[in-house]
Amino acid sequence: MTNRQFSSAPVTLLVSGAPASEPCLPAARPPRRLDAGAVSAALARTAGRPRQAAARPARAKEFLLVELYRSYRPDVLRAALRAVRPGAGEELLWQRTADGPEGLDRVLAELGHSLATGPRLRAVLVEDRDGAAEPRLFVGLAPGPPGRALALLQELREALAHPPEPVTVPTSALQRELLRQVLGQPDHDGRHVEQLSWHWHGPLDTERFTAAWQSVIDHETVLRAAFDWDEDGDGEPWMVLHERAVPEVTRHPHGTADWEELLATDRRRGFDLRRPALLRATLLDAPPDADEGPATRVLLSYHHAMLDGWSVRLLLQSFYRAYLTGGVLPGGERRPDVRDHARWLQAQGTDAAQQFWSTRPGATAVLPLAPDPRRPGSGRARRRLTPYEAVRLRGWAAAWGAGESSALQAAWALLLYRAAQSDRARRPARSVRVGFAVTVSGRGIPLDGIDRLPGALRNPLPISVRLHPGTTVPQLLAALRDGVLDLAAYEWVSPGQAHRWTAGPRGRRPNSLVVLEHQPTAAHHLRLETDLAAHGIHVESPVPAGTFTSYPITLAAHYDTTGGLVLTTTHDRTLLADQDAVELLSQSAHLLRAFPDLPSGLSTTEVLRTTLAGQPAPRLSGTEGSDATPDAADPSGPDGPAVRLDVLHRAGRPGAGWVLLLPPPGAPYTRFAGAARGWPGPQALGVLRPVGEDPPAVAAYRPVLGPLLESRAPVALVAPPGLGVTAYEIARLGAPAHPPLVLLVDEEDDLAAVAALLGHRT
């Protein structure tokens, strides 16, 4: 059997090299397991062949090939190979795809060639291109003394039998809150997935592009990190640091994909949070332009639980340096990294932070919502201030000792004040404390090198400001500026912690987020542009597409390449109607354009009457609290309502109704995954899931259930026996003439009987 025959034959061990007329091992009885005697005989036979001093290289072309029938994870394989060959500077494990026996032959021939000129030990994990067959693992050893080859194989077997413990890192409180919002959610709709895109003008070598990202991954611990957690819901998730990760780079030729569809598909795809490299690149060739030359649209996607926008821009600078040097980035791993940041967080006591937040009053008016669970998904809208308008706004804010971020927050605070006042049936309140969330960089902590550390550091924290009819815009700017500056010492506190520690039982959790994107300063940025230009390459600044967060609406601003200020809103359609979100965005832009022309002494009431006269306020679903009349219950959470409707299965037909599950306290997010797959319908299946750690009040279910109960479609509440009273109280929120059905079940398997029962009722 020659090396052109072994890939399709049932052998485990052979010696392969250049095509030979004689079999390397007897084809009649190939060994099925690693046979030390067969290995020794094959090596002795190879070593005993006469050498041609002038024609043969120093190392023979023949090599020992072993196929391992047991599957191993790639990180375990790499760790075992590194243990056998410590200090090896090359990648000892390849991952290849092959199409049939001939494709496998080509992969193994490549392996043999590399062993003739490279390391003496290397493995290749070969996957079937169509995924029809299980991956096959081959280990190749260059020939040498038989005893040494056998010793290497034995060391490899021992290393595989006793893999090293993975390096784990505790997650931050912010990461745990982000993960709780996405784990076990079958319809996450790309939540917390951010996309940056830009044009690359000039030649783009895909192989060099991939190699450059591989070099960045090798240097950045955060790009080799992934998450893991207990499926039963016990304990907190943690980070796992892998020794190796591979970049995902996909290139689409011009005309093979639509850009907007590509963006939407990529966002919906999300990430497998248990796999490292929570960052991927997609390339789409632009139409050829005779004047500009070749161009490519680059899309970079990442997950906010591992990276933020500041971090990705840092990584881009490293990537460009690697691309300019042929795909190789000099130096070792970056320090500090996520391990150092985790150690710093663990060393922080919470007494001072609790003292700080306990002195901050909570907001009593947040953005009113009009939930509509029948409209799933996220919405996005965009408005733009011209470069001239952006410069005027920045200069006006600076004249009052503030930045454009404070101006953006002031516009949003005025809209919340207007919404709260228009929502009151009686005379408007004299004073209202409005609240929303703002982002802080998370890099104001005393850790050396934190400004160059990539990770999930950008943090949304609540802020509130008191407004009354006589408040002027400069006063509002100063209050917001000072409030954000006060957060600087506690940027590491998570939004959930901040709300729990905030003073006052009437404080409401913000349900809107305001973000101004900033880029890290880089002294060598001009040098990079010059070096890229020397290669005929010009790259534009990356533009964020807008992240679908767990806040009902997020207002984000960034500067484009021309200096214009782009405003983008992303919102949850089940919690805020498209029309209301667009109105909020348009009115925000209108206020920002009007601010520089307003007299400084103009009061809040006069500003709103002057700038927004005749423009509608958002449609509201209930009464928001004021300082004089707090709400009886707080249905909002730090990132949305206190109760969220997670849709597990869509309705089979219009009007089929809903089956809503009440999970027991402490149930994992994956509890009903099996029930969703086997749900026969036709009713829609959903989970009424509390957002916070404490059980919500019954009134907190009203914003979610109200539209469902008013639609007069049949609704059934399914609860375990321990929640029977709670389910009954929730059912009383419906009209007495059309109450929901309450069912108590012991196991998820009983849902089939529930479906059959409801099928007879409808």
Secondary structure, DSSP 8 states (H G I E B T S, - for coil): --TTTGGGS--SEEEE-S--SS-SS-SSS--SS--HHHHHHHHHHHHTS---TTTS-SS-S-EEEEEE-S---HHHHHHHHHHHSTT--S--EEEEEE-HHHHHHHHHHHHHHHHHHS-SEEEEEEEETTS-S--EEEEEE----HHHHHHHHHHHHHHHHS----EEEE--HHHHHHHHTTTT-TT-TTTTEEEEEEEEES---HHHHHHHHHHHHHH-GGGGEEEE--TT--S--EEEE-S----EEEEE-TTSS-HHHHHHHHHHH---TTSS--EEEEEEE---BTTTB-EEEEEEEEETTT--HHHHHHHHHHHHHHHHTTS---S---SS-HHHHHHHHHT--SHHHHHHHHTSB-BSB-------TTS-SEEEEEEEE-HHHHHHHHHHHHHTT--HHHHHHHHHHHHHHHHHHHT-SSS--S-EEEEEEEEE-S--SS-TTGGG--SS--EEEEEEEEE-TT-BHHHHHHHHHHHHHHGGGGTTS-HHHHHHHSB-TT-B---EEEEE------TTHHHHHHHHHHTT-EE---EE-----SSSEEEEEEE-TTS-EEEEEEEETTTS-HHHHHHHHHHHHHHHHHGGGS-TT-BHHHHHHHHSTT------SS----SSS--SS--EETTEESEEEEEEE--SSTT--EEEE---TT--TTTTHHHHHT---SSEEEEEEESSSS---GGGGHHHHHHHHHTT--EEEEE-GGGHHHHHHHHTTS-TTS--EEEE-SSGGGHHHHHHHHHHH-
